Amino acid sequence: MSIAEFHDQISALTDQLAGRELNQQLQDWLNAEHGPDSATYRRLEQSCRQGVEEGWMCEHEAGGIRYGRVFKPDDELQGFSVDVVDMNDCAGPHHSHPNGEIDLVMPLQGDALFDDHPAGWVVYPAGSEHTPTISNGHALVLYLLPEGSIEFTR
């Protein structure tokens, strides 16, 4: 898996997200169409695991959390940025989502939950905020941010 191949994988997904409102209906659709039992989920999980192992994902570390922006927003990704974090029973920094956030939760060990959500997709609407938390294990989380917009709380 190369970075270019991963970009193509994400682009195929974000093409399906273009123009959709970030809400519960989108979360339900993502979990029905691209949830943990789907080929899309399995390919994305494998790509993320490989990217972390190869060092081109999650290349930074702070407070026990490995993270990194894989792609800045671009037209081929329908304006989404792509970040991946590697967390093990911890909480990340509080932040808000001016344009919303779409997360893919990929447990690596245990029954890891992301903000109390199991494996699959979580969608936060525009204007939402949270302290991203992994409990009950170790997980990777892929973040899609419209226009790359995120505001960390000081």
Rosetta constraint file for C-alpha pairs under 8 A:
AtomPair CA 1 CA 5 HARMONIC 6.07 0.50
AtomPair CA 1 CA 6 HARMONIC 6.77 0.50
AtomPair CA 1 CA 47 HARMONIC 6.52 0.50
AtomPair CA 1 CA 50 HARMONIC 7.31 0.50
AtomPair CA 1 CA 51 HARMONIC 7.63 0.50
AtomPair CA 2 CA 6 HARMONIC 6.25 0.50
AtomPair CA 3 CA 7 HARMONIC 6.15 0.50
AtomPair CA 3 CA 56 HARMONIC 7.86 0.50
AtomPair CA 4 CA 8 HARMONIC 6.35 0.50
AtomPair CA 5 CA 9 HARMONIC 6.29 0.50
AtomPair CA 6 CA 10 HARMONIC 6.23 0.50
AtomPair CA 6 CA 47 HARMONIC 6.90 0.50
AtomPair CA 7 CA 11 HARMONIC 5.98 0.50
AtomPair CA 7 CA 71 HARMONIC 7.86 0.50
AtomPair CA 7 CA 77 HARMONIC 7.98 0.50
AtomPair CA 8 CA 12 HARMONIC 6.24 0.50
AtomPair CA 9 CA 13 HARMONIC 6.75 0.50
AtomPair CA 9 CA 44 HARMONIC 7.61 0.50
AtomPair CA 10 CA 14 HARMONIC 6.09 0.50
AtomPair CA 10 CA 77 HARMONIC 6.99 0.50
AtomPair CA 11 CA 15 HARMONIC 5.92 0.50
AtomPair CA 11 CA 76 HARMONIC 6.07 0.50
AtomPair CA 11 CA 77 HARMONIC 4.91 0.50
AtomPair CA 11 CA 78 HARMONIC 7.66 0.50
AtomPair CA 12 CA 16 HARMONIC 7.05 0.50
AtomPair CA 13 CA 17 HARMONIC 6.77 0.50
AtomPair CA 14 CA 18 HARMONIC 6.26 0.50
AtomPair CA 14 CA 77 HARMONIC 5.65 0.50
AtomPair CA 14 CA 78 HARMONIC 6.06 0.50
AtomPair CA 14 CA 80 HARMONIC 7.54 0.50
AtomPair CA 15 CA 77 HARMONIC 7.02 0.50
AtomPair CA 15 CA 78 HARMONIC 6.47 0.50
AtomPair CA 17 CA 78 HARMONIC 7.93 0.50
AtomPair CA 18 CA 78 HARMONIC 6.02 0.50
AtomPair CA 20 CA 26 HARMONIC 7.38 0.50
AtomPair CA 21 CA 26 HARMONIC 7.08 0.50
AtomPair CA 21 CA 125 HARMONIC 7.92 0.50
AtomPair CA 22 CA 26 HARMONIC 6.08 0.50
AtomPair CA 22 CA 27 HARMONIC 7.82 0.50
AtomPair CA 22 CA 100 HARMONIC 6.25 0.50
AtomPair CA 22 CA 101 HARMONIC 7.40 0.50
AtomPair CA 22 CA 102 HARMONIC 7.57 0.50
AtomPair CA 22 CA 123 HARMONIC 6.27 0.50
AtomPair CA 22 CA 124 HARMONIC 6.54 0.50
AtomPair CA 22 CA 125 HARMONIC 4.99 0.50
AtomPair CA 22 CA 126 HARMONIC 7.03 0.50
AtomPair CA 23 CA 27 HARMONIC 6.49 0.50
AtomPair CA 23 CA 123 HARMONIC 6.13 0.50
AtomPair CA 23 CA 124 HARMONIC 6.52 0.50
AtomPair CA 23 CA 125 HARMONIC 5.33 0.50
AtomPair CA 24 CA 28 HARMONIC 6.11 0.50
AtomPair CA 24 CA 123 HARMONIC 6.70 0.50
AtomPair CA 25 CA 29 HARMONIC 6.13 0.50
AtomPair CA 26 CA 30 HARMONIC 6.03 0.50
AtomPair CA 26 CA 123 HARMONIC 7.13 0.50
AtomPair CA 27 CA 31 HARMONIC 6.20 0.50
AtomPair CA 27 CA 121 HARMONIC 6.06 0.50
AtomPair CA 27 CA 122 HARMONIC 5.78 0.50
AtomPair CA 27 CA 123 HARMONIC 5.30 0.50
AtomPair CA 28 CA 32 HARMONIC 6.14 0.50
AtomPair CA 29 CA 33 HARMONIC 5.93 0.50
AtomPair CA 29 CA 34 HARMONIC 7.92 0.50
AtomPair CA 30 CA 34 HARMONIC 5.17 0.50
AtomPair CA 30 CA 35 HARMONIC 6.29 0.50
AtomPair CA 30 CA 121 HARMONIC 6.33 0.50
AtomPair CA 31 CA 35 HARMONIC 4.03 0.50
AtomPair CA 31 CA 36 HARMONIC 7.44 0.50
AtomPair CA 31 CA 120 HARMONIC 6.08 0.50
AtomPair CA 31 CA 121 HARMONIC 5.79 0.50
AtomPair CA 33 CA 38 HARMONIC 7.15 0.50
AtomPair CA 34 CA 38 HARMONIC 5.33 0.50
AtomPair CA 34 CA 39 HARMONIC 7.37 0.50
AtomPair CA 34 CA 40 HARMONIC 5.55 0.50
AtomPair CA 34 CA 41 HARMONIC 5.81 0.50
AtomPair CA 35 CA 40 HARMONIC 7.69 0.50
AtomPair CA 35 CA 41 HARMONIC 5.92 0.50
AtomPair CA 35 CA 119 HARMONIC 7.98 0.50
AtomPair CA 35 CA 120 HARMONIC 5.27 0.50
AtomPair CA 35 CA 121 HARMONIC 6.87 0.50
AtomPair CA 36 CA 41 HARMONIC 5.46 0.50
AtomPair CA 36 CA 42 HARMONIC 7.05 0.50
AtomPair CA 36 CA 119 HARMONIC 6.35 0.50
AtomPair CA 36 CA 120 HARMONIC 5.57 0.50
AtomPair CA 37 CA 41 HARMONIC 7.05 0.50
AtomPair CA 37 CA 42 HARMONIC 7.58 0.50
AtomPair CA 38 CA 42 HARMONIC 6.44 0.50
AtomPair CA 39 CA 43 HARMONIC 6.07 0.50
AtomPair CA 40 CA 44 HARMONIC 6.12 0.50
AtomPair CA 41 CA 45 HARMONIC 5.98 0.50
AtomPair CA 41 CA 120 HARMONIC 7.87 0.50
AtomPair CA 42 CA 46 HARMONIC 6.10 0.50
AtomPair CA 43 CA 47 HARMONIC 6.06 0.50
AtomPair CA 44 CA 48 HARMONIC 6.08 0.50
AtomPair CA 45 CA 49 HARMONIC 6.12 0.50
AtomPair CA 45 CA 106 HARMONIC 6.44 0.50
AtomPair CA 46 CA 50 HARMONIC 6.08 0.50
AtomPair CA 47 CA 51 HARMONIC 5.95 0.50
AtomPair CA 48 CA 52 HARMONIC 6.12 0.50
AtomPair CA 48 CA 57 HARMONIC 7.31 0.50
AtomPair CA 48 CA 84 HARMONIC 7.77 0.50
AtomPair CA 48 CA 140 HARMONIC 7.73 0.50
AtomPair CA 49 CA 53 HARMONIC 6.20 0.50
AtomPair CA 50 CA 54 HARMONIC 6.01 0.50
AtomPair CA 51 CA 55 HARMONIC 6.01 0.50
AtomPair CA 51 CA 56 HARMONIC 5.41 0.50
AtomPair CA 51 CA 57 HARMONIC 5.04 0.50
AtomPair CA 52 CA 56 HARMONIC 6.25 0.50
AtomPair CA 52 CA 57 HARMONIC 4.70 0.50
AtomPair CA 52 CA 58 HARMONIC 5.96 0.50
AtomPair CA 52 CA 59 HARMONIC 7.76 0.50
AtomPair CA 55 CA 59 HARMONIC 5.94 0.50
AtomPair CA 56 CA 70 HARMONIC 7.76 0.50
AtomPair CA 57 CA 67 HARMONIC 7.20 0.50
AtomPair CA 57 CA 68 HARMONIC 6.03 0.50
AtomPair CA 57 CA 69 HARMONIC 7.71 0.50
AtomPair CA 57 CA 70 HARMONIC 6.42 0.50
AtomPair CA 57 CA 84 HARMONIC 6.69 0.50
AtomPair CA 58 CA 66 HARMONIC 5.05 0.50
AtomPair CA 58 CA 67 HARMONIC 3.91 0.50
AtomPair CA 58 CA 68 HARMONIC 4.50 0.50
AtomPair CA 58 CA 69 HARMONIC 7.74 0.50
AtomPair CA 58 CA 84 HARMONIC 6.21 0.50
AtomPair CA 58 CA 85 HARMONIC 5.99 0.50
AtomPair CA 58 CA 86 HARMONIC 6.81 0.50
AtomPair CA 59 CA 66 HARMONIC 6.73 0.50
AtomPair CA 59 CA 67 HARMONIC 6.21 0.50
AtomPair CA 59 CA 68 HARMONIC 5.80 0.50
AtomPair CA 60 CA 66 HARMONIC 5.51 0.50
AtomPair CA 60 CA 67 HARMONIC 5.31 0.50
AtomPair CA 60 CA 68 HARMONIC 5.94 0.50
AtomPair CA 61 CA 65 HARMONIC 5.46 0.50
AtomPair CA 61 CA 66 HARMONIC 4.30 0.50
AtomPair CA 61 CA 67 HARMONIC 6.16 0.50
AtomPair CA 62 CA 66 HARMONIC 6.64 0.50
AtomPair CA 64 CA 87 HARMONIC 7.44 0.50
AtomPair CA 65 CA 85 HARMONIC 6.99 0.50
AtomPair CA 65 CA 86 HARMONIC 5.98 0.50
AtomPair CA 65 CA 87 HARMONIC 5.29 0.50
AtomPair CA 65 CA 88 HARMONIC 7.64 0.50
AtomPair CA 65 CA 90 HARMONIC 8.00 0.50
AtomPair CA 65 CA 92 HARMONIC 7.39 0.50
AtomPair CA 66 CA 85 HARMONIC 5.62 0.50
AtomPair CA 66 CA 86 HARMONIC 5.00 0.50
AtomPair CA 66 CA 87 HARMONIC 6.76 0.50
AtomPair CA 67 CA 83 HARMONIC 7.30 0.50
AtomPair CA 67 CA 84 HARMONIC 5.75 0.50
AtomPair CA 67 CA 85 HARMONIC 4.19 0.50
AtomPair CA 67 CA 86 HARMONIC 6.20 0.50
AtomPair CA 68 CA 83 HARMONIC 5.65 0.50
AtomPair CA 68 CA 84 HARMONIC 5.81 0.50
AtomPair CA 68 CA 85 HARMONIC 6.64 0.50
AtomPair CA 69 CA 81 HARMONIC 7.54 0.50
AtomPair CA 69 CA 82 HARMONIC 5.92 0.50
AtomPair CA 69 CA 83 HARMONIC 4.18 0.50
AtomPair CA 69 CA 84 HARMONIC 6.60 0.50
AtomPair CA 70 CA 81 HARMONIC 7.78 0.50
AtomPair CA 70 CA 82 HARMONIC 5.49 0.50
AtomPair CA 70 CA 83 HARMONIC 5.38 0.50
AtomPair CA 70 CA 84 HARMONIC 7.08 0.50
AtomPair CA 71 CA 81 HARMONIC 5.44 0.50
AtomPair CA 71 CA 82 HARMONIC 5.04 0.50
AtomPair CA 71 CA 83 HARMONIC 7.03 0.50
AtomPair CA 72 CA 80 HARMONIC 7.37 0.50
AtomPair CA 72 CA 81 HARMONIC 4.62 0.50
AtomPair CA 72 CA 82 HARMONIC 6.62 0.50
AtomPair CA 72 CA 148 HARMONIC 6.71 0.50
AtomPair CA 73 CA 77 HARMONIC 6.63 0.50
AtomPair CA 73 CA 78 HARMONIC 7.63 0.50
AtomPair CA 73 CA 79 HARMONIC 4.70 0.50
AtomPair CA 73 CA 80 HARMONIC 4.65 0.50
AtomPair CA 73 CA 81 HARMONIC 4.13 0.50
AtomPair CA 73 CA 82 HARMONIC 7.51 0.50
AtomPair CA 73 CA 146 HARMONIC 7.53 0.50
AtomPair CA 73 CA 147 HARMONIC 5.54 0.50
AtomPair CA 73 CA 148 HARMONIC 5.82 0.50
AtomPair CA 74 CA 78 HARMONIC 6.43 0.50
AtomPair CA 74 CA 79 HARMONIC 4.91 0.50
AtomPair CA 74 CA 80 HARMONIC 6.65 0.50
AtomPair CA 74 CA 81 HARMONIC 7.34 0.50
AtomPair CA 75 CA 79 HARMONIC 5.37 0.50
AtomPair CA 77 CA 81 HARMONIC 7.47 0.50
AtomPair CA 79 CA 146 HARMONIC 5.85 0.50
AtomPair CA 79 CA 147 HARMONIC 5.11 0.50
AtomPair CA 79 CA 148 HARMONIC 7.68 0.50
AtomPair CA 80 CA 144 HARMONIC 5.76 0.50
AtomPair CA 80 CA 145 HARMONIC 5.19 0.50
AtomPair CA 80 CA 146 HARMONIC 4.43 0.50
AtomPair CA 80 CA 147 HARMONIC 5.29 0.50
AtomPair CA 80 CA 148 HARMONIC 6.02 0.50
AtomPair CA 81 CA 143 HARMONIC 7.83 0.50
AtomPair CA 81 CA 144 HARMONIC 5.60 0.50
AtomPair CA 81 CA 145 HARMONIC 5.21 0.50
AtomPair CA 81 CA 146 HARMONIC 6.54 0.50
AtomPair CA 81 CA 147 HARMONIC 6.37 0.50
AtomPair CA 81 CA 148 HARMONIC 4.74 0.50
AtomPair CA 82 CA 142 HARMONIC 6.98 0.50
AtomPair CA 82 CA 143 HARMONIC 5.65 0.50
AtomPair CA 82 CA 144 HARMONIC 4.96 0.50
AtomPair CA 82 CA 145 HARMONIC 6.72 0.50
AtomPair CA 82 CA 148 HARMONIC 7.78 0.50
AtomPair CA 83 CA 142 HARMONIC 5.75 0.50
AtomPair CA 83 CA 143 HARMONIC 5.03 0.50
AtomPair CA 83 CA 144 HARMONIC 6.74 0.50
AtomPair CA 84 CA 140 HARMONIC 6.82 0.50
AtomPair CA 84 CA 141 HARMONIC 5.60 0.50
AtomPair CA 84 CA 142 HARMONIC 4.41 0.50
AtomPair CA 84 CA 143 HARMONIC 6.09 0.50
AtomPair CA 85 CA 140 HARMONIC 5.61 0.50
AtomPair CA 85 CA 141 HARMONIC 5.34 0.50
AtomPair CA 85 CA 142 HARMONIC 6.62 0.50
AtomPair CA 86 CA 138 HARMONIC 7.59 0.50
AtomPair CA 86 CA 139 HARMONIC 5.99 0.50
AtomPair CA 86 CA 140 HARMONIC 4.58 0.50
AtomPair CA 86 CA 141 HARMONIC 6.66 0.50
AtomPair CA 87 CA 91 HARMONIC 8.00 0.50
AtomPair CA 87 CA 134 HARMONIC 6.38 0.50
AtomPair CA 87 CA 138 HARMONIC 5.80 0.50
AtomPair CA 87 CA 139 HARMONIC 5.63 0.50
AtomPair CA 87 CA 140 HARMONIC 6.41 0.50
AtomPair CA 88 CA 134 HARMONIC 6.35 0.50
AtomPair CA 88 CA 135 HARMONIC 7.46 0.50
AtomPair CA 88 CA 137 HARMONIC 5.77 0.50
AtomPair CA 88 CA 138 HARMONIC 4.05 0.50
AtomPair CA 88 CA 139 HARMONIC 6.36 0.50
AtomPair CA 89 CA 112 HARMONIC 7.92 0.50
AtomPair CA 89 CA 133 HARMONIC 7.44 0.50
AtomPair CA 89 CA 134 HARMONIC 5.01 0.50
AtomPair CA 89 CA 135 HARMONIC 4.64 0.50
AtomPair CA 89 CA 136 HARMONIC 6.19 0.50
AtomPair CA 89 CA 137 HARMONIC 5.47 0.50
AtomPair CA 89 CA 138 HARMONIC 6.20 0.50
AtomPair CA 90 CA 133 HARMONIC 5.79 0.50
AtomPair CA 90 CA 134 HARMONIC 5.44 0.50
AtomPair CA 90 CA 135 HARMONIC 6.65 0.50
AtomPair CA 91 CA 131 HARMONIC 6.51 0.50
AtomPair CA 91 CA 132 HARMONIC 5.64 0.50
AtomPair CA 91 CA 133 HARMONIC 4.14 0.50
AtomPair CA 91 CA 134 HARMONIC 6.28 0.50
AtomPair CA 92 CA 131 HARMONIC 6.03 0.50
AtomPair CA 92 CA 132 HARMONIC 5.21 0.50
AtomPair CA 92 CA 133 HARMONIC 6.19 0.50
AtomPair CA 93 CA 131 HARMONIC 5.84 0.50
AtomPair CA 93 CA 132 HARMONIC 6.94 0.50
AtomPair CA 93 CA 152 HARMONIC 6.97 0.50
AtomPair CA 93 CA 153 HARMONIC 7.44 0.50
AtomPair CA 94 CA 129 HARMONIC 7.29 0.50
AtomPair CA 94 CA 130 HARMONIC 5.58 0.50
AtomPair CA 94 CA 131 HARMONIC 4.14 0.50
AtomPair CA 94 CA 132 HARMONIC 6.87 0.50
AtomPair CA 94 CA 152 HARMONIC 6.10 0.50
AtomPair CA 94 CA 153 HARMONIC 5.64 0.50
AtomPair CA 95 CA 129 HARMONIC 5.57 0.50
AtomPair CA 95 CA 130 HARMONIC 5.86 0.50
AtomPair CA 95 CA 131 HARMONIC 6.53 0.50
AtomPair CA 95 CA 150 HARMONIC 6.82 0.50
AtomPair CA 95 CA 151 HARMONIC 5.40 0.50
AtomPair CA 95 CA 152 HARMONIC 4.16 0.50
AtomPair CA 95 CA 153 HARMONIC 5.30 0.50
AtomPair CA 96 CA 127 HARMONIC 6.56 0.50
AtomPair CA 96 CA 128 HARMONIC 5.67 0.50
AtomPair CA 96 CA 129 HARMONIC 3.92 0.50
AtomPair CA 96 CA 130 HARMONIC 6.54 0.50
AtomPair CA 96 CA 150 HARMONIC 5.98 0.50
AtomPair CA 96 CA 151 HARMONIC 5.22 0.50
AtomPair CA 96 CA 152 HARMONIC 6.48 0.50
AtomPair CA 96 CA 153 HARMONIC 7.58 0.50
AtomPair CA 97 CA 101 HARMONIC 6.18 0.50
AtomPair CA 97 CA 124 HARMONIC 7.65 0.50
AtomPair CA 97 CA 125 HARMONIC 7.55 0.50
AtomPair CA 97 CA 126 HARMONIC 5.80 0.50
AtomPair CA 97 CA 127 HARMONIC 5.38 0.50
AtomPair CA 97 CA 128 HARMONIC 5.47 0.50
AtomPair CA 97 CA 129 HARMONIC 5.98 0.50
AtomPair CA 97 CA 145 HARMONIC 7.95 0.50
AtomPair CA 97 CA 149 HARMONIC 6.56 0.50
AtomPair CA 97 CA 150 HARMONIC 5.11 0.50
AtomPair CA 97 CA 151 HARMONIC 6.59 0.50
AtomPair CA 98 CA 126 HARMONIC 5.17 0.50
AtomPair CA 98 CA 127 HARMONIC 4.72 0.50
AtomPair CA 98 CA 128 HARMONIC 7.20 0.50
AtomPair CA 98 CA 149 HARMONIC 6.27 0.50
AtomPair CA 98 CA 150 HARMONIC 6.48 0.50
AtomPair CA 98 CA 151 HARMONIC 7.48 0.50
AtomPair CA 99 CA 125 HARMONIC 7.05 0.50
AtomPair CA 99 CA 126 HARMONIC 4.21 0.50
AtomPair CA 99 CA 127 HARMONIC 6.49 0.50
AtomPair CA 99 CA 145 HARMONIC 7.38 0.50
AtomPair CA 99 CA 146 HARMONIC 5.87 0.50
AtomPair CA 99 CA 147 HARMONIC 7.72 0.50
AtomPair CA 99 CA 149 HARMONIC 6.47 0.50
AtomPair CA 100 CA 123 HARMONIC 7.52 0.50
AtomPair CA 100 CA 124 HARMONIC 5.27 0.50
AtomPair CA 100 CA 125 HARMONIC 4.41 0.50
AtomPair CA 100 CA 126 HARMONIC 3.82 0.50
AtomPair CA 100 CA 127 HARMONIC 6.44 0.50
AtomPair CA 100 CA 128 HARMONIC 6.68 0.50
AtomPair CA 100 CA 145 HARMONIC 6.69 0.50
AtomPair CA 100 CA 146 HARMONIC 6.80 0.50
AtomPair CA 101 CA 123 HARMONIC 5.88 0.50
AtomPair CA 101 CA 124 HARMONIC 5.06 0.50
AtomPair CA 101 CA 125 HARMONIC 6.66 0.50
AtomPair CA 101 CA 126 HARMONIC 7.49 0.50
AtomPair CA 101 CA 143 HARMONIC 6.76 0.50
AtomPair CA 101 CA 144 HARMONIC 5.89 0.50
AtomPair CA 101 CA 145 HARMONIC 5.02 0.50
AtomPair CA 101 CA 146 HARMONIC 7.01 0.50
AtomPair CA 102 CA 121 HARMONIC 7.14 0.50
AtomPair CA 102 CA 122 HARMONIC 5.97 0.50
AtomPair CA 102 CA 123 HARMONIC 4.55 0.50
AtomPair CA 102 CA 124 HARMONIC 6.34 0.50
AtomPair CA 102 CA 143 HARMONIC 5.76 0.50
AtomPair CA 102 CA 144 HARMONIC 5.01 0.50
AtomPair CA 102 CA 145 HARMONIC 6.61 0.50
AtomPair CA 103 CA 121 HARMONIC 5.57 0.50
AtomPair CA 103 CA 122 HARMONIC 5.08 0.50
AtomPair CA 103 CA 123 HARMONIC 6.22 0.50
AtomPair CA 103 CA 141 HARMONIC 6.39 0.50
AtomPair CA 103 CA 142 HARMONIC 5.50 0.50
AtomPair CA 103 CA 143 HARMONIC 4.63 0.50
AtomPair CA 103 CA 144 HARMONIC 6.32 0.50
AtomPair CA 104 CA 119 HARMONIC 7.50 0.50
AtomPair CA 104 CA 120 HARMONIC 5.56 0.50
AtomPair CA 104 CA 121 HARMONIC 4.62 0.50
AtomPair CA 104 CA 122 HARMONIC 6.50 0.50
AtomPair CA 104 CA 141 HARMONIC 5.47 0.50
AtomPair CA 104 CA 142 HARMONIC 5.02 0.50
AtomPair CA 104 CA 143 HARMONIC 6.65 0.50
AtomPair CA 105 CA 113 HARMONIC 7.77 0.50
AtomPair CA 105 CA 114 HARMONIC 6.55 0.50
AtomPair CA 105 CA 117 HARMONIC 7.84 0.50
AtomPair CA 105 CA 118 HARMONIC 6.88 0.50
AtomPair CA 105 CA 119 HARMONIC 4.88 0.50
AtomPair CA 105 CA 120 HARMONIC 5.15 0.50
AtomPair CA 105 CA 121 HARMONIC 6.16 0.50
AtomPair CA 105 CA 122 HARMONIC 7.57 0.50
AtomPair CA 105 CA 139 HARMONIC 6.97 0.50
AtomPair CA 105 CA 140 HARMONIC 6.32 0.50
AtomPair CA 105 CA 141 HARMONIC 4.77 0.50
AtomPair CA 105 CA 142 HARMONIC 6.82 0.50
AtomPair CA 106 CA 119 HARMONIC 5.37 0.50
AtomPair CA 106 CA 120 HARMONIC 6.91 0.50
AtomPair CA 106 CA 139 HARMONIC 5.45 0.50
AtomPair CA 106 CA 140 HARMONIC 5.10 0.50
AtomPair CA 106 CA 141 HARMONIC 5.97 0.50
AtomPair CA 107 CA 111 HARMONIC 6.84 0.50
AtomPair CA 107 CA 112 HARMONIC 5.28 0.50
AtomPair CA 107 CA 113 HARMONIC 7.40 0.50
AtomPair CA 107 CA 118 HARMONIC 7.75 0.50
AtomPair CA 107 CA 119 HARMONIC 6.14 0.50
AtomPair CA 107 CA 137 HARMONIC 7.45 0.50
AtomPair CA 107 CA 138 HARMONIC 6.01 0.50
AtomPair CA 107 CA 139 HARMONIC 4.06 0.50
AtomPair CA 107 CA 140 HARMONIC 6.27 0.50
AtomPair CA 108 CA 112 HARMONIC 7.48 0.50
AtomPair CA 108 CA 137 HARMONIC 7.58 0.50
AtomPair CA 108 CA 138 HARMONIC 5.35 0.50
AtomPair CA 108 CA 139 HARMONIC 4.85 0.50
AtomPair CA 108 CA 140 HARMONIC 6.94 0.50
AtomPair CA 109 CA 137 HARMONIC 5.41 0.50
AtomPair CA 109 CA 138 HARMONIC 5.01 0.50
AtomPair CA 109 CA 139 HARMONIC 6.83 0.50
AtomPair CA 110 CA 136 HARMONIC 6.20 0.50
AtomPair CA 110 CA 137 HARMONIC 4.68 0.50
AtomPair CA 110 CA 138 HARMONIC 6.72 0.50
AtomPair CA 111 CA 118 HARMONIC 7.40 0.50
AtomPair CA 111 CA 136 HARMONIC 5.58 0.50
AtomPair CA 111 CA 137 HARMONIC 5.89 0.50
AtomPair CA 112 CA 118 HARMONIC 6.61 0.50
AtomPair CA 112 CA 119 HARMONIC 7.83 0.50
AtomPair CA 112 CA 134 HARMONIC 6.41 0.50
AtomPair CA 112 CA 135 HARMONIC 5.60 0.50
AtomPair CA 112 CA 136 HARMONIC 4.62 0.50
AtomPair CA 112 CA 137 HARMONIC 4.23 0.50
AtomPair CA 112 CA 138 HARMONIC 5.67 0.50
AtomPair CA 112 CA 139 HARMONIC 6.12 0.50
AtomPair CA 113 CA 117 HARMONIC 5.02 0.50
AtomPair CA 113 CA 118 HARMONIC 4.73 0.50
AtomPair CA 113 CA 119 HARMONIC 7.20 0.50
AtomPair CA 113 CA 133 HARMONIC 7.91 0.50
AtomPair CA 113 CA 134 HARMONIC 5.46 0.50
AtomPair CA 113 CA 135 HARMONIC 5.27 0.50
AtomPair CA 113 CA 136 HARMONIC 6.27 0.50
AtomPair CA 113 CA 137 HARMONIC 7.34 0.50
AtomPair CA 113 CA 139 HARMONIC 7.84 0.50
AtomPair CA 114 CA 118 HARMONIC 6.48 0.50
AtomPair CA 114 CA 132 HARMONIC 7.02 0.50
AtomPair CA 114 CA 133 HARMONIC 5.60 0.50
AtomPair CA 114 CA 134 HARMONIC 4.65 0.50
AtomPair CA 114 CA 135 HARMONIC 6.68 0.50
AtomPair CA 115 CA 132 HARMONIC 6.16 0.50
AtomPair CA 115 CA 133 HARMONIC 5.22 0.50
AtomPair CA 115 CA 134 HARMONIC 6.43 0.50
AtomPair CA 115 CA 135 HARMONIC 7.73 0.50
AtomPair CA 116 CA 134 HARMONIC 7.88 0.50
AtomPair CA 116 CA 135 HARMONIC 7.47 0.50
AtomPair CA 117 CA 122 HARMONIC 7.33 0.50
AtomPair CA 124 CA 128 HARMONIC 6.18 0.50
AtomPair CA 134 CA 138 HARMONIC 7.06 0.50
AtomPair CA 134 CA 139 HARMONIC 7.09 0.50
AtomPair CA 144 CA 148 HARMONIC 7.74 0.50
AtomPair CA 145 CA 149 HARMONIC 6.00 0.50
AtomPair CA 145 CA 150 HARMONIC 7.39 0.50
